[in-house]
Amino acid sequence: MRPLRTKAGVRKTPGRPARPSQSDGVDPVEVVCRLRPVPEGEERCVEQLDDTTVLVTPPANSQAFRYGTAKEQQYKFGTVFPDTATQKQLFDAVAKPLVRDLLNGKNGLLFAYGITGSGKTHTMMGSQQDGGIMPRCIDVIFNSIVNYQARRFVFKPDRLNSFDVQTEADAMLDRQREILNTPKPGKTPRKRRVPPTPGGGGGGGGGGSGSVTPDESDAASTRVPEVSQVSGLDEDNAFAVFVSYVEIYNNYVYDLLEEVAPENMKKSLQSRMLREDNNKNIYVHGASEVEVSTPSEALDALRRGQRRRKVAHTTLNTESSRSHSVFTIRVVQAPLDPRGEEVLDDKALMVVGQLSLVDLAGSERTNRTKNNGDRLREAGNINNSLMVLRTCIETLRENQLNNANKMVPYRDSRITHLFKNYFDGEGKVKMVVCVNPRAEEYDETIHVMKFAELTQEVVVARPADRPLDMGIGLTPGRRKANQILREAQRRLGSDGRPSEAEPSGGEAAAELAPVFCLGPVWPSMAMTPGEEEETVRCLVRFLERRVQLRATLLHELQRQQDAFRQLLVKTEMEMSALRQENAQLRASSDGSSRRTAALEARLASAEAANDSLNRRFRELNENQAALVNELGEKEMLLNQEGLERERVKQRMKTRMQQEKERLASDMKSRIKMNREMLKTEMRAKDEKLRALRDIINNEEAGFAVPSAPPAPAPRPRPSTANETATFRPSRSDPRLSGTPQPKRTVAATTRHRRSKSTDAEVWLDHRPGHVLELATIFQPKMKKRKSVTKLDAKDVINDKTSKYVLTHQDQDSQGEVETHMVKGDVLPTVGGGRAVVFSDMETLRLSNPGAKRPSDELGPGLDYELARERCATGIEGHAAGKRRKT
Ligand SMILES: Nc1ncnc2c1ncn2[C@@H]1O[C@H](COP(=O)(O)OP(=O)(O)OP(=O)(O)O)[C@@H](O)[C@H]1O
């Protein structure tokens, strides 16, 4: 296609060569485009701009649009037929010139190419009332040769892609055989055979296989035939038409006109091989070629093939559109003999033209159809064969552009192998690109357009004109002369008299009459008195003329006898010479036949082996493709898993990081809190120490009771040098060990208050076991409290509870009851929970005043130490553990 670009945003194909010219003995492959109608309201992606140009616009939902690779593009074709174009318009423009070539002995190939549902079958077959290219071709052929047709079986296929000429006697025998072999009407109740009538319906196709169903014959009767014809044929030639119908499915060739008994119809067809004939033409070996004498016979054969196709595909559970079908019409012509009576038996004078009409399978990509199994293989084969067709066309184009000689891979697919000769210059090639303009089909349509664009750039050598008069020196007009002679004979009748209808007998009668009679009618014999003399003289004259005529005739007879005798002798001599020659030839022919048979047997076995190897190779290829697919899928899965793992890893990393940060901040706040608490504690201890120092100072100053409120004694801590100097209590200290002991005051801190509770505090009173009521004077004071025996998290984790006390009882070494009340603050944690921070513990010990306490044994010096210890240290605890100081 030559690109056209004017508007911005419309793509221009770079460096595309100009369309090849026809001046140098080559013709470009002619590509026309036909648009099929689109239902009202549906979005379109193809618009016709003028008679030769279409504009393809990517719709928003197309793959190419999504990937951003699509742009508006114009495509130019030989002709663009709009969706309103009729079948006749298309036929006249595209196929009729090919029929003219066919009748002049030239070959032609016409493809219908496009995606599924684009109208290929509609274009090729059409309907009964409005036939497509195939029925119209058939009609025009028979309209043109109707007066020049040879009698049936005069031309006979030799099964080597050529024809033999039979004598009239042999042809008649074959005709009789055909009549005898034709099943009598009524034998098969569901089918009836329509007798052949010139130009009418029904009729036996070649080989007695033209049976049609009633439906089909009814359909045939409603058919509207094409009435045009091609003129300028050689009238002195006799014509015969042969049709064959094959399909290529999964790269195997099947003969759709194969003779099969009705009971074997369901069995699948046998595949056929492609071979090369003596003239290097490729043909389907063993495919049936049926001689047809009328359009209805040809259409019967076509329908029969389609029926076979349907049955075979039903058996295979496939669809017909998944195969390529090739309907081939061959027209054979040969000159009549000098008398214009019979066909000359000379192969060198025979001319055969061939027209192949191909309905290609829909060009789909496998991923669109989502096929699998057989369907995938089928789609793969279709795509493969179309791909090979494309590759061949591309290689041809490259060779032609670069003057190269790259091998064209015709043999890679049956469809290209079969049509190799056409591309090598044995005929004209045309292509009808069928386009469904629906927007949905954009992604497929664009591939079709690109292929059509390439195809237009290929040129094929123009086939040479074949001289049809053969230059054999025969008088033109032989057929007409013979017809006149026959007509004259018919009119003269068997007795040689002019017929009533034409008393004069015409020129021919005048010429022929003296040869076959002894003269005019007898004169009147009536004897009238007085005129006897005259009558006798008249009779004598008449008889003398007859005698004269008789003598002439006898002489002529003698001459003809002599000539015949001489001819007979000569013929006899020739015959004996020929017999001898014949015997020699037969002997050598027998030898050749034996050699040929042996070679053919070898060839057949080699072909069978080749076929099975090919099949095996294909299977292996298919397996490999399947495995590659599987591998690809697995790799994809692995990649996906790897990605998933990577994602999870990343997620975990992020989460760990967050957790780390959270813990760090948690830890930080805890440390801060602990530090705060420690600071508070330190302050309290300092307070205690200060109070103690004050006490000691006061003691030293006269044991005055400090006026400061009682504060808890600080825990022992490393003293400063100053403190050491001023206060270092020890057992040896005379102030502690000597008597009298000063009266000591108990220091109390607000923190270590005894069960004093504010109104706002809510206590959680936890008594895990049975607590003995001691009825002591000192009782804890908890205005608001909740008593539990078993601790539950929700008792602690709530906004109300602010204090916690754990009560348990023990027996000391003296057997006295000791009651411990461990108290703590319920504080919120950074993580949003709650923690109990134990702050102090109260111990209530019941003891007998008379009993000796171990502490008494330590001496009075230890009391101070104990007191100091008790004052200085508190209990601190939390959920992780607790510290205790009594
Ligand atoms: N030019 C047209 N005018 C009217 N109808 C059409 C035209 N082209 C196609 N159709 C209709 O579209 C439908 C599909 O067409 P058709 O069967 O010829 O497609 P196809 O290309 O041969 O498909 P497949 O590849 O599947 O065989 C048919 O119903 C046909 O009648």
The ligand as a Tripos MOL2 file, in Angstrom:
@<TRIPOS>MOLECULE
LIG
   31    33     1     0     0
SMALL
NO_CHARGES

@<TRIPOS>ATOM
      1 N1        -21.1220   -7.5540    2.0650 N.pl3     1 LIG1
      2 C1        -22.0260   -8.1410    2.8580 C.ar      1 LIG1
      3 N2        -23.3090   -7.8380    2.7720 N.ar      1 LIG1
      4 C2        -24.2310   -8.4280    3.5670 C.ar      1 LIG1
      5 N3        -23.9420   -9.3750    4.4930 N.ar      1 LIG1
      6 C3        -22.6700   -9.7200    4.6240 C.ar      1 LIG1
      7 C4        -21.6410   -9.1370    3.8240 C.ar      1 LIG1
      8 N4        -20.4690   -9.6800    4.1900 N.ar      1 LIG1
      9 C5        -20.7620  -10.5770    5.1620 C.ar      1 LIG1
     10 N5        -22.0700  -10.5930    5.4260 N.ar      1 LIG1
     11 C6        -22.7450  -11.4500    6.4290 C.3       1 LIG1
     12 O1        -21.8760  -11.6040    7.5240 O.3       1 LIG1
     13 C7        -21.9120  -12.9200    8.0630 C.3       1 LIG1
     14 C8        -20.5380  -13.5270    8.1080 C.3       1 LIG1
     15 O2        -20.0250  -13.6180    6.8130 O.3       1 LIG1
     16 P1        -19.1990  -14.8470    6.2990 P.3       1 LIG1
     17 O3        -19.6840  -16.1530    6.8190 O.co2     1 LIG1
     18 O4        -19.0920  -14.7230    4.8400 O.co2     1 LIG1
     19 O5        -17.8060  -14.5460    6.9930 O.3       1 LIG1
     20 P2        -16.4390  -15.3210    6.7720 P.3       1 LIG1
     21 O6        -15.3820  -14.2840    6.6480 O.co2     1 LIG1
     22 O7        -16.5260  -16.3050    5.6840 O.co2     1 LIG1
     23 O8        -16.2570  -16.0380    8.1610 O.3       1 LIG1
     24 P3        -15.4250  -17.3870    8.4590 P.3       1 LIG1
     25 O9        -13.9800  -17.0450    8.3290 O.co2     1 LIG1
     26 O10       -15.8070  -17.7060    9.8670 O.co2     1 LIG1
     27 O11       -15.8830  -18.4030    7.4780 O.co2     1 LIG1
     28 C9        -22.8420  -13.7070    7.1760 C.3       1 LIG1
     29 O12       -24.0930  -13.7750    7.8010 O.3       1 LIG1
     30 C10       -22.9540  -12.8630    5.9130 C.3       1 LIG1
     31 O13       -24.2170  -12.9990    5.3160 O.3       1 LIG1
@<TRIPOS>BOND
     1     1     2 1
     2     2     3 ar
     3     2     7 ar
     4     3     4 ar
     5     4     5 ar
     6     5     6 ar
     7     6     7 ar
     8     6    10 ar
     9     7     8 ar
    10     8     9 ar
    11     9    10 ar
    12    10    11 1
    13    11    12 1
    14    11    30 1
    15    12    13 1
    16    13    14 1
    17    13    28 1
    18    14    15 1
    19    15    16 1
    20    16    17 2
    21    16    18 1
    22    16    19 1
    23    19    20 1
    24    20    21 2
    25    20    22 1
    26    20    23 1
    27    23    24 1
    28    24    25 2
    29    24    26 1
    30    24    27 1
    31    28    29 1
    32    28    30 1
    33    30    31 1
@<TRIPOS>SUBSTRUCTURE
     1 LIG1         1 GROUP 0 **** ****
